């Protein structure tokens, strides 16, 4: 649904986005991660047609964003980082106006649908300028999905929200992800862990990681660490790597073994040979935060 090829943007000699390429399939929920100033927002603005690229091209739904900008925009719902709304309009007036711009068929029915999806029924008759940040985000999301686009792009959708509002928006993103291709740009890592299946990490304008969330460990530096929990206090793993005894945890004695490779099969054989009682065996994975810091510092 989204294809980006060698996308580049240069501002007054400064390369903000440097030959970025990736593709996102229909139905994927992708987290677009990066520190502030990494090029996230600039990349999204080029994909949505808000900014022309210096080099490269972007296609959405097979439509070239530069060659057919209006057709491309019809396929995209966009919630920008600053969520530009008209404070002096009633919520219902604003949605009606957006529906006219988007040429939505049966707009009354569609406005009612997005009102229910985004839970904004109780503020339809209020001025946007009177709304809390959480409701403003909901109204912004309602306008983004009003024309029922197959692709939804959100830039920092939970920025500035309180914890309850964050959970509500996350749940909404997960629900929308069941039917749409969703790109969520953020630097808030729990956001990605809670809502996304795949992660793109951009640093200094370049893509430094592109992988399913659970497989990001391949980009982490350092050796493999395997955790072994056995009933007996007996360290028999010294020939498998550097072993650290972590003491007792409940009924188990815990050992962490650091090696250049995945040694779980070797550990299992060793446990069997020594007739030990194995209670638990697993690879110790680095957190998304640890991997993110390694790739962006």
N, C-alpha and C positions, 0 to 999 in steps of 0.2 A: 504493500500500500504506500510506503514511503521509500523512495530511493534517492540517496545523496551521493554524488560522484565528484570527487576532487573540489569540494566546495571551499572557496577561499574568499576572505574579506580583508582588505587593507585600508586602514584609515590614516591618511597623511604619513605614509611610510611605515606605519605600525601594523604588523600582521596580527589581526585579532583571531582569525580562523584560518588554519593552515592545511589546505588540501585534505579536508575531512570527507571520508566515504563510509557509508553504512546503508543497510536496507532493513526495513521493518515489515514483517508480514502482517496479513490481516488477522485481527484478534489478539495481537501481542500487546501487553502492557509493559512499557519500557521506561526505566528510570534513566534520565540524562543527568549525570552527576559531574560536579566539578567545583573547585573553589571559586570564590568571587573573582571575576575578571578572567575566567578561563576561556570564555567564548561561548557559553551556553546560550545566552539570550540572543547574541548575534546570529548564531546558527539557526535558532528557531525563527528569527525574523526573516532570514533568507528562505527558509522552507515555506513560510506562510506568505511570501511575496511582499512583505513589508520593506525589506531591503534587497536591492539587487546585488548579486555576488560579483566580486572582482574576477573570479574564475570559477569554473565548474558549473554544475547544474543540479537542480532538485526536481523530482517528479513526485506527485501525489496521485495515487490511483491511476498511474500511467500517464498523467497529464503533466507536461512541462510547465513549471510555475512561471517562467519568463515568457514562453511562447503563448500560453493560454491562461493568463492570470485570473480572469473571472471564473473560468471553468474550474481551475484549481481551487480557488477560494470557496466555491460551492461545496467542495468535498471536505473542507476543514472547519472545525470549530476551534476557536482560539481564545484562551483566557490569558491575557498578558499579565506580567508581574504586577504592574501598578493598577490593573483593573479599572480602566477609564470609564466612569459612569457619569450621568447627568444628574447632579444633586437636586435640581429644581423640578425634576419630573417625578410623577408617581410611578411606582414599580409597574403597575398595569399599563400605563401610558408608554413607558420605555419598552416593554416587551412587545406591545402592539406596533410601535414604531420600528423596532428591529425586525419584526415579522414582515412588515411592508417592504423594508429594504431587501430582505432575503427572499422576497416573493414566495412566502410560505402559503401553500394551499390549505384552505380550511383553518385559518390562523387561530380562530377561537378555540377549536378543538385542540390544536397543538399547544397553545399557551396554557390551556388547562392541564395538559399532560406534563409539560415541563414544570409547572407550578407544583404538581404533586411529586414529581421526581426530586425536585430540589427543596421541597418543604418550605415554600415561601408564600403559601396561601394566606397566612395571617398578616402579611405586610403588603399585599397587593395595592391597598389604598393609601399607603404611606409614601411620603417623599423619600427618595433615595438618600438624600442628605441627612435624614434622621436615623438611618439604619446603623446597627452595629457593624463592626468589621466582618463578623461571621455571616450576617445576612447579606452584606455587600458582595462577599465572595460567592454566596449562593445565587444572587441575582446575576453576577458575572458569568457564572457557570450556566445558568438558565439561558442567557443570550447565546452562549457558545454552542449549545445543543439544540437551539430552537428550530433550526432548519434540518435537524436529524442527520448531521454529517457522519460519514463512516470513519473519519479521522478526527481525534480530539487532541489538541496540544495545550498543555497547561504549564505556565512558567511560575514557579514558586506559589502553588495554589494554597498553601496553608501558612504563608508568612504573616506573622502578626496575630494569629488566632490563639485563643486560649485552649487549654488541653481538651476540653469537651468539644469545642468547635473543630479542632484538628481531627478527632476521632470521627466526627460526623462527615467531614469532607473526605477522609480516607475511605470510609464505607461507601460513600457515593462514587468515588473513583473506581473502587472494586466492582460495584454494580454496573457502571458504565462500561468497564473493561470486558464484561461478558458479551457485549454486542459490538464494541467498537475497537479500532486500533487507537491506543492511548500512549502519548509521550508525556511524561511528567518530568520537568526540569526542576532540579532542586539542589541545594547543598546540605539539606537536612537528611542525614542517613537513615534514621528510623522511618522516615517517609517512604523510602525505597523498599526497605525490608518489609514494611506493612502492606504495600500495594503492588509492587512490581515483580515480574517474573525474570526479566532480563535487565542488565545494567550496561550502559555506555558511560565511560569515564573520560572526560576531556580535561587536558591540562596544557596550559600555554598554547591553546588553539589546536592541539593535536589529540586524536583519539588514542588513549593509552591502554584501554581495556574495553572489550566487547564480549560479553559472555552471559550465560544464564546465571542468575544470582547464586545458586548453590555451587557453581563451578568456578567462582572467581578466585578460589585459592590457588589456581595455577599461575596467577599473576603475582602472588606474594613471594617475597624473598625469604631466604632461610631454609632450613632443612625440615624434613618430615618429622612430626612428633606423634608417637603412638602412646596412648594411655592404656595400661594394663592394670586390672583390679583382680587380685587373687586372694584366696582365703588364708594362704600360708605366708608367713614372713620369710620369704626366700627369694633372693635376687639371683636369678640364673640367666640374666639377659645381657651380661657384660660384653659378650662376643657379638652382639647385634648392633651396638652403637653406644653412644654416651647415655648412661642411665642415671636418672635422678630419682631418689626415693622421696615420696611425698607424704610418708607416714600413713596413719590409719584413717580410714573413712568408713565409719560404721563397722561392719564385719569384714571389710576388705582392706588389704594392704595395697597401696597405690604406687605404681612406678611409671615414670615417663621416660620413653626411649627416643632419643634424637638420632636420626639417620639420614643418609643421602637419598633414601628411597622409601617406598611403602613396604614395611616389614611385617605387616599383620599376619601373613601366612607363616612366616618364620617364627613369630611369637607363638602362634597357635601350636605349631609342631613342638616347640620347646616346652610349652606347658604340658602337652601330651606325653612327651618323653620323660618329664620329671614327675608325672602323675600328680600335677597340681590341680586345684579347684579353681577354674576360671569363672569369675563373676561378671567381668565386663572387659571389652576390648574395642577400642575405637581410635580413629585418627583425630587429633586435636586440630580443629580448624581455626584459622584466624578469622576474627570478626571483620565485617564489612568496613568498620571504622579503621582497623589496623591496615587492611589492604588499601583503602582509600588514601591513608596518610603516606604509605610507602610509595604510591604511584604519583602523588601530587606534592611531595616535599623533596 
